[in-house]
């Protein structure tokens, strides 16, 4: 029986498959200038988008990487996001 090919973008590292995601998340937005109350109320968190492979997701955090070594189990461009900041995860199609 032939192996079914996944419709999602992934990579295999040390016999573990990692999928590529579009991650939409909220980041702190800050300003060190003077402002009145009306300006303060207009402030909102920045909505950020990151494309990365998910290394680990648990109830507290999402750990990602964007680069990896093809010869060893080594990861680069790593981030850890508090899970409460993550608004949407979309698996990337091939």
C-alpha atoms as one frame of an Amber mdcrd trajectory, in Angstrom:
protein
   0.000   0.000   0.000   1.393   3.421  -0.968   2.037   6.077   1.688  -0.492
   8.896   1.608   1.227  12.230   0.948   0.345  15.010   3.368  -1.261  18.119
   1.949   0.603  20.260   4.487   4.147  21.675   4.349   6.412  19.844   6.784
   9.969  18.711   7.442  11.347  15.541   9.014  14.109  15.932  11.624  15.408
  12.901  13.541  12.301  10.880  12.631   9.930  13.588  13.929   7.676  15.520
  11.567   7.261  19.274  12.093   4.546  21.261  10.290   4.796  24.823   9.004
   2.218  27.271  10.377   1.071  30.835   9.924   0.873  32.074  13.513  -1.155
  35.190  14.301  -0.390  36.614  17.722  -0.604  39.769  19.845   2.516  41.638
  20.885   3.068  44.465  23.329   2.761  47.928  21.786   4.531  50.677  23.665
   5.256  54.373  23.389   7.551  56.436  25.579   6.196  59.831  24.512   3.737
  62.112  26.305   0.031  61.497  25.640  -3.328  62.523  27.026  -6.051  60.118
  28.219  -7.749  59.989  24.792  -4.494  58.906  23.124  -3.903  56.317  25.849
  -7.306  54.735  25.187  -6.504  54.393  21.450  -3.533  52.117  22.148  -3.926
  48.442  21.181  -1.573  45.474  21.060   0.184  44.907  17.725  -1.170  41.996
  15.672   1.841  40.045  14.411   2.200  37.217  11.868   5.001  34.647  12.016
   5.630  31.721   9.655   7.397  28.932  11.538   7.511  25.243  12.348   5.943
  24.300  15.669   8.406  22.487  17.903   6.125  22.233  20.943   2.700  23.445
  21.990   1.380  22.996  25.517  -1.110  24.824  27.752   1.380  27.611  28.559
   3.585  28.169  25.523   4.185  27.704  21.827   7.807  27.020  20.828   8.732
  27.573  17.180  11.721  27.462  14.838  12.213  28.712  11.285  15.633  27.297
  10.382  17.227  23.923  10.967  20.395  21.973  10.220  19.991  19.288   7.530
  22.788  17.156   9.021  21.995  17.324  12.751  19.118  17.893  15.143  19.787
  21.636  15.537  17.264  24.491  15.361  17.636  28.250  14.760  15.403  31.327
  14.585  13.624  30.106  17.703  10.793  31.799  19.594   8.611  30.994  22.565
   5.202  32.679  22.717   2.891  32.694  25.732  -0.106  30.657  24.564  -2.453
  33.460  25.657  -0.910  35.744  23.009  -1.569  33.279  20.161  -4.790  34.164
  18.361  -4.728  31.785  15.379  -2.739  28.833  14.028  -3.071  27.922  10.360
  -1.263  24.898   8.932   0.333  25.775   5.566  -0.772  23.790   2.513   1.800
  22.422   0.076
